[in-house]
Amino acid sequence: MKDTTIAINPFSLMMEPELVLQTMERSLQLRGLRRRKLRPLDKPLIPYTQEALAAQAAYDAAIDAEDFEDMANSYLLN
């Protein structure tokens, strides 16, 4: 009775790591998972073209050219 109560209550499992390992070993769902290694950061999902890099540089230059201090001062003075 106590074993089934502990297995049902996830908080009890957190307090007893041995039971967690035993429960994981008995789990059919965990055994049925496919194991494969995914490394999504190995290569970019969207390749950068020259046009994309130029557009990004133009956008960065436009942001850098704006004078945010004057805009902030005008908001604070109103």
C-alpha positions in Angstrom: 0.0 0.0 0.0 2.8 2.4 0.9 4.7 1.7 -2.3 1.8 2.5 -4.5 1.1 5.7 -2.6 4.6 6.9 -3.0 4.6 6.0 -6.7 1.5 8.1 -7.2 2.7 11.1 -5.3 5.4 12.9 -7.3 6.4 15.0 -4.3 7.3 11.8 -2.4 9.4 10.7 -5.3 11.4 13.9 -5.2 12.3 13.3 -1.6 13.6 9.8 -2.3 15.9 9.6 -5.3 16.3 5.8 -5.2 12.6 5.4 -5.7 12.8 7.8 -8.6 15.4 5.7 -10.3 13.4 2.5 -9.7 10.2 4.1 -11.0 12.1 5.3 -14.1 13.5 1.8 -14.8 10.0 0.3 -14.5 8.4 2.9 -16.7 7.3 1.5 -20.1 6.7 5.0 -21.4 10.3 6.0 -20.8 11.6 2.8 -22.3 9.5 3.4 -25.4 11.0 6.8 -26.1 13.3 7.1 -29.1 16.7 8.4 -28.3 18.4 10.7 -30.7 20.7 13.7 -30.2 19.5 16.9 -31.7 22.0 19.8 -32.0 20.0 22.7 -33.5 22.7 25.2 -32.8 25.3 23.4 -35.0 24.1 25.3 -38.1 21.8 28.2 -38.6 18.3 27.5 -39.6 18.1 30.4 -42.1 21.3 31.0 -44.1 22.4 34.6 -44.1 22.6 36.1 -47.6 24.4 39.2 -48.6 21.0 41.0 -48.9 20.0 40.0 -45.4 23.3 41.1 -43.9 23.0 44.5 -45.8 19.5 45.0 -44.6 20.5 44.2 -41.0 23.4 46.6 -41.3 21.1 49.4 -42.7 18.6 48.8 -39.9 21.4 49.0 -37.2 22.7 52.2 -38.8 19.3 53.8 -38.8 18.8 52.9 -35.1 22.3 54.3 -34.3 21.6 57.5 -36.1 18.4 58.3 -34.1 18.9 60.7 -31.2 17.1 59.1 -28.3 18.3 61.6 -25.8 16.4 64.5 -27.4 13.3 62.3 -27.7 13.6 61.3 -24.0 14.0 65.0 -22.9 11.0 66.1 -24.9 8.9 63.4 -23.2 10.2 64.4 -19.7 9.6 68.1 -20.3 5.9 67.6 -21.2 
